[in-house]
Amino acid sequence: MALVIDGVFFQLAQSGITRIWRAVLPLLAQKIDMPIVFLDRGGFDEKFEGIEVVPFPSYKSKYNAGDSQLLEQVCRHYGAKVFSSTYYSTPMETPSLLLVYDMIPERLGFDLSARDWREKELAIIHARRHLCISANTRKDLLEFYPELDPKTTSFAYCGVDAAFTPRDPQAITEFRNRLGLTRPYFMFVGSRVQANNYKNASLFFDTLSEMKSADFDVLCVGGEKETPGSATSDGSSPRIVQVDLDDDGLALAYSGAAALVYPSLYEGFGLPVAEAMSSHCPVICTNHGSLAEVTADAALHISGTSTREMAAALQQVRDPAVRQRLIERGAIQAKQFRWEPFADAMASSIQALAAEGDRGVHRDFYRQWAQLRKLQGEVDILV
């Protein structure tokens, strides 16, 4: 009897999704009464008590059906009661719990015929229980998949890691000196190039290019190494600095920033926003996707469509009274985002699914599923 977790996303990228799993894995090991087997396809370098890490072949998107058959063999070897994937892989007949991060491709008009998004669709249909990371994500999931049972489709908020607290002014000064940030600075976190521009980075940097003068700099954390511009020799435009930071450095960056700028057009949750608020950093963001529920009244909201509006927000957030209000409300709002309740919700779903499996609730569904997946595997081999 075991829970098998496919660590496939760690092979694909290191982002907010991997942050979620690194936070929740050690808590799950404490909360569920079954061994946890974590399939390492690459990119996973953690060791947690109570979790057996097993090397597993790397993921190749062309042969998904064959991958499913291999996953099922491993699940049977370990006597898995439940399977869960860090992304959109599936076994054949082992009941699965799917963690749903967002509905970005569906909501923003991506090409859903692409193989990766077809596999997401299959993972949603394969799972007998779904745990979403925000109420808005759950709402969107049920809108696009009305056949799902709302009673087995739940949500729980992501947490904020303990590192994200306001930092000492002296430490902030040393951090700024190391990066040469002599002026006030705004932050942008994550990739600045996304499919369909859903992170909306261009709005921020187009605004900067339109400003005739600026007495601040921009710190880009993570994402692409190339920066979209730099200051003029007379200092009339922002100096843009790109850097990769660990959690401690990121908390320092937040604590010293004028604001986090996060004009995303859709978020499944928005971890950087919650982390910034917890670090006493004001936030400028839209209220699209889950951002309205994550920030409530603790952020300076913009539409995400106007450079003039963005420029006004950059000025407004530096007003001491506005800044203090956002810091105070953000600190209160961020307190509700903790990993313990998230792990509790996940453990509850796992235990419920295991009990259903014991009763054979999903046996007929998965028997038919396995037959169809095998047929797909045969077609994959032919092409």
KARAVEN-V992621 format. One record per residue. RES is the residue in one letter. SS is DSSP state (helix for helix, strand for strand, loop for the rest). PSI is psi as a letter, one per 30 degrees, with the letter a starting at -180 (none if undefined). Layout:
res->RES ss->SS psi->PSI
res->RES ss->SS psi->PSI
This chain:
res->M ss->loop psi->k
res->A ss->strand psi->l
res->L ss->strand psi->k
res->V ss->strand psi->k
res->I ss->strand psi->k
res->D ss->strand psi->j
res->G ss->loop psi->h
res->V ss->helix psi->e
res->F ss->helix psi->f
res->F ss->helix psi->f
res->Q ss->helix psi->e
res->L ss->helix psi->e
res->A ss->loop psi->l
res->Q ss->loop psi->j
res->S ss->loop psi->a
res->G ss->helix psi->e
res->I ss->helix psi->e
res->T ss->helix psi->e
res->R ss->helix psi->e
res->I ss->helix psi->e
res->W ss->helix psi->e
res->R ss->helix psi->e
res->A ss->helix psi->e
res->V ss->helix psi->f
res->L ss->helix psi->e
res->P ss->helix psi->f
res->L ss->helix psi->e
res->L ss->helix psi->e
res->A ss->helix psi->f
res->Q ss->helix psi->f
res->K ss->helix psi->f
res->I ss->loop psi->k
res->D ss->loop psi->h
res->M ss->loop psi->l
res->P ss->strand psi->k
res->I ss->strand psi->k
res->V ss->strand psi->k
res->F ss->strand psi->j
res->L ss->strand psi->j
res->D ss->strand psi->j
res->R ss->loop psi->g
res->G ss->loop psi->k
res->G ss->loop psi->g
res->F ss->loop psi->j
res->D ss->loop psi->g
res->E ss->loop psi->l
res->K ss->loop psi->j
res->F ss->loop psi->k
res->E ss->loop psi->k
res->G ss->loop psi->g
res->I ss->strand psi->k
res->E ss->strand psi->k
res->V ss->strand psi->k
res->V ss->strand psi->k
res->P ss->strand psi->k
res->F ss->loop psi->k
res->P ss->loop psi->k
res->S ss->loop psi->l
res->Y ss->loop psi->k
res->K ss->loop psi->k
res->S ss->helix psi->f
res->K ss->helix psi->f
res->Y ss->helix psi->h
res->N ss->helix psi->e
res->A ss->helix psi->e
res->G ss->helix psi->e
res->D ss->helix psi->e
res->S ss->helix psi->e
res->Q ss->helix psi->e
res->L ss->helix psi->e
res->L ss->helix psi->e
res->E ss->helix psi->e
res->Q ss->helix psi->e
res->V ss->helix psi->e
res->C ss->helix psi->e
res->R ss->helix psi->e
res->H ss->helix psi->e
res->Y ss->loop psi->g
res->G ss->loop psi->h
res->A ss->strand psi->k
res->K ss->strand psi->e
res->V ss->strand psi->k
res->F ss->strand psi->k
res->S ss->strand psi->k
res->S ss->strand psi->k
res->T ss->loop psi->f
res->Y ss->loop psi->c
res->Y ss->loop psi->h
res->S ss->loop psi->l
res->T ss->loop psi->k
res->P ss->loop psi->a
res->M ss->loop psi->e
res->E ss->loop psi->f
res->T ss->loop psi->k
res->P ss->loop psi->k
res->S ss->strand psi->k
res->L ss->strand psi->k
res->L ss->strand psi->k
res->L ss->strand psi->j
res->V ss->strand psi->j
res->Y ss->loop psi->e
res->D ss->loop psi->l
res->M ss->loop psi->h
res->I ss->helix psi->e
res->P ss->helix psi->e
res->E ss->helix psi->e
res->R ss->helix psi->e
res->L ss->loop psi->g
res->G ss->loop psi->h
res->F ss->loop psi->l
res->D ss->loop psi->j
res->L ss->loop psi->f
res->S ss->loop psi->f
res->A ss->loop psi->k
res->R ss->helix psi->e
res->D ss->helix psi->e
res->W ss->helix psi->f
res->R ss->helix psi->e
res->E ss->helix psi->e
res->K ss->helix psi->e
res->E ss->helix psi->e
res->L ss->helix psi->e
res->A ss->helix psi->e
res->I ss->helix psi->e
res->I ss->helix psi->e
res->H ss->helix psi->e
res->A ss->loop psi->k
res->R ss->loop psi->f
res->R ss->strand psi->k
res->H ss->strand psi->k
res->L ss->strand psi->j
res->C ss->strand psi->l
res->I ss->loop psi->g
res->S ss->loop psi->l
res->A ss->helix psi->e
res->N ss->helix psi->e
res->T ss->helix psi->e
res->R ss->helix psi->e
res->K ss->helix psi->e
res->D ss->helix psi->e
res->L ss->helix psi->e
res->L ss->helix psi->f
res->E ss->helix psi->e
res->F ss->helix psi->f
res->Y ss->loop psi->i
res->P ss->loop psi->f
res->E ss->loop psi->f
res->L ss->loop psi->k
res->D ss->loop psi->j
res->P ss->helix psi->f
res->K ss->helix psi->f
res->T ss->helix psi->g
res->T ss->strand psi->j
res->S ss->strand psi->l
res->F ss->strand psi->l
res->A ss->loop psi->k
res->Y ss->loop psi->k
res->C ss->loop psi->l
res->G ss->loop psi->l
res->V ss->loop psi->k
res->D ss->loop psi->l
res->A ss->loop psi->f
res->A ss->loop psi->f
res->F ss->loop psi->i
res->T ss->loop psi->l
res->P ss->loop psi->k
res->R ss->loop psi->l
res->D ss->loop psi->k
res->P ss->helix psi->e
res->Q ss->helix psi->e
res->A ss->helix psi->e
res->I ss->helix psi->e
res->T ss->helix psi->e
res->E ss->helix psi->e
res->F ss->helix psi->e
res->R ss->helix psi->e
res->N ss->helix psi->e
res->R ss->helix psi->e
res->L ss->helix psi->f
res->G ss->loop psi->g
res->L ss->loop psi->i
res->T ss->loop psi->f
res->R ss->loop psi->l
res->P ss->strand psi->k
res->Y ss->strand psi->k
res->F ss->strand psi->l
res->M ss->strand psi->k
res->F ss->strand psi->k
res->V ss->strand psi->k
res->G ss->loop psi->a
res->S ss->loop psi->k
res->R ss->loop psi->f
res->V ss->loop psi->j
res->Q ss->loop psi->l
res->A ss->helix psi->k
res->N ss->helix psi->g
res->N ss->helix psi->h
res->Y ss->loop psi->f
res->K ss->loop psi->f
res->N ss->loop psi->g
res->A ss->helix psi->e
res->S ss->helix psi->e
res->L ss->helix psi->e
res->F ss->helix psi->e
res->F ss->helix psi->f
res->D ss->helix psi->e
res->T ss->helix psi->e
res->L ss->helix psi->e
res->S ss->helix psi->f
res->E ss->helix psi->f
res->M ss->loop psi->k
res->K ss->loop psi->f
res->S ss->loop psi->l
res->A ss->loop psi->k
res->D ss->loop psi->h
res->F ss->strand psi->l
res->D ss->strand psi->l
res->V ss->strand psi->k
res->L ss->strand psi->j
res->C ss->strand psi->k
res->V ss->strand psi->k
res->G ss->loop psi->a
res->G ss->loop psi->a
res->E ss->loop psi->k
res->K ss->loop psi->e
res->E ss->loop psi->k
res->T ss->loop psi->k
res->P ss->loop psi->g
res->G ss->loop psi->l
res->S ss->loop psi->l
res->A ss->loop psi->l
res->T ss->loop psi->l
res->S ss->loop psi->f
res->D ss->loop psi->g
res->G ss->loop psi->g
res->S ss->loop psi->f
res->S ss->loop psi->l
res->P ss->loop psi->k
res->R ss->loop psi->k
res->I ss->strand psi->k
res->V ss->strand psi->k
res->Q ss->strand psi->k
res->V ss->strand psi->k
res->D ss->loop psi->k
res->L ss->loop psi->k
res->D ss->loop psi->a
res->D ss->helix psi->e
res->D ss->helix psi->e
res->G ss->helix psi->e
res->L ss->helix psi->e
res->A ss->helix psi->e
res->L ss->helix psi->e
res->A ss->helix psi->e
res->Y ss->helix psi->e
res->S ss->helix psi->f
res->G ss->helix psi->f
res->A ss->loop psi->l
res->A ss->loop psi->e
res->A ss->strand psi->l
res->L ss->strand psi->k
res->V ss->strand psi->j
res->Y ss->strand psi->i
res->P ss->loop psi->h
res->S ss->loop psi->k
res->L ss->loop psi->f
res->Y ss->loop psi->k
res->E ss->loop psi->k
res->G ss->loop psi->e
res->F ss->loop psi->d
res->G ss->loop psi->i
res->L ss->helix psi->e
res->P ss->helix psi->e
res->V ss->helix psi->e
res->A ss->helix psi->e
res->E ss->helix psi->e
res->A ss->helix psi->e
res->M ss->helix psi->e
res->S ss->helix psi->f
res->S ss->loop psi->g
res->H ss->loop psi->h
res->C ss->loop psi->k
res->P ss->loop psi->l
res->V ss->strand psi->k
res->I ss->strand psi->j
res->C ss->strand psi->l
res->T ss->loop psi->l
res->N ss->loop psi->g
res->H ss->loop psi->l
res->G ss->loop psi->b
res->S ss->loop psi->f
res->L ss->helix psi->e
res->A ss->helix psi->e
res->E ss->helix psi->f
res->V ss->helix psi->e
res->T ss->helix psi->f
res->A ss->loop psi->b
res->D ss->loop psi->g
res->A ss->loop psi->g
res->A ss->loop psi->l
res->L ss->strand psi->j
res->H ss->strand psi->k
res->I ss->loop psi->l
res->S ss->loop psi->f
res->G ss->loop psi->g
res->T ss->loop psi->f
res->S ss->loop psi->k
res->T ss->helix psi->e
res->R ss->helix psi->e
res->E ss->helix psi->e
res->M ss->helix psi->e
res->A ss->helix psi->e
res->A ss->helix psi->e
res->A ss->helix psi->e
res->L ss->helix psi->e
res->Q ss->helix psi->e
res->Q ss->helix psi->e
res->V ss->loop psi->f
res->R ss->loop psi->f
res->D ss->loop psi->k
res->P ss->helix psi->e
res->A ss->helix psi->e
res->V ss->helix psi->e
res->R ss->helix psi->e
res->Q ss->helix psi->e
res->R ss->helix psi->e
res->L ss->helix psi->e
res->I ss->helix psi->e
res->E ss->helix psi->e
res->R ss->helix psi->e
res->G ss->helix psi->e
res->A ss->helix psi->e
res->I ss->helix psi->e
res->Q ss->helix psi->e
res->A ss->helix psi->f
res->K ss->loop psi->f
res->Q ss->loop psi->f
res->F ss->loop psi->j
res->R ss->loop psi->k
res->W ss->helix psi->f
res->E ss->helix psi->e
res->P ss->helix psi->e
res->F ss->helix psi->e
res->A ss->helix psi->e
res->D ss->helix psi->e
res->A ss->helix psi->e
res->M ss->helix psi->e
res->A ss->helix psi->e
res->S ss->helix psi->e
res->S ss->helix psi->e
res->I ss->helix psi->e
res->Q ss->helix psi->e
res->A ss->helix psi->e
res->L ss->helix psi->e
res->A ss->helix psi->e
res->A ss->helix psi->e
res->E ss->helix psi->e
res->G ss->helix psi->e
res->D ss->helix psi->e
res->R ss->loop psi->f
res->G ss->loop psi->g
res->V ss->loop psi->e
res->H ss->loop psi->g
res->R ss->helix psi->e
res->D ss->helix psi->e
res->F ss->helix psi->e
res->Y ss->helix psi->f
res->R ss->helix psi->e
res->Q ss->helix psi->e
res->W ss->helix psi->e
res->A ss->helix psi->e
res->Q ss->helix psi->e
res->L ss->helix psi->e
res->R ss->helix psi->e
res->K ss->helix psi->e
res->L ss->helix psi->e
res->Q ss->helix psi->e
res->G ss->helix psi->e
res->E ss->helix psi->e
res->V ss->helix psi->e
res->D ss->helix psi->e
res->I ss->helix psi->e
res->L ss->helix psi->e
res->V ss->loop psi->none
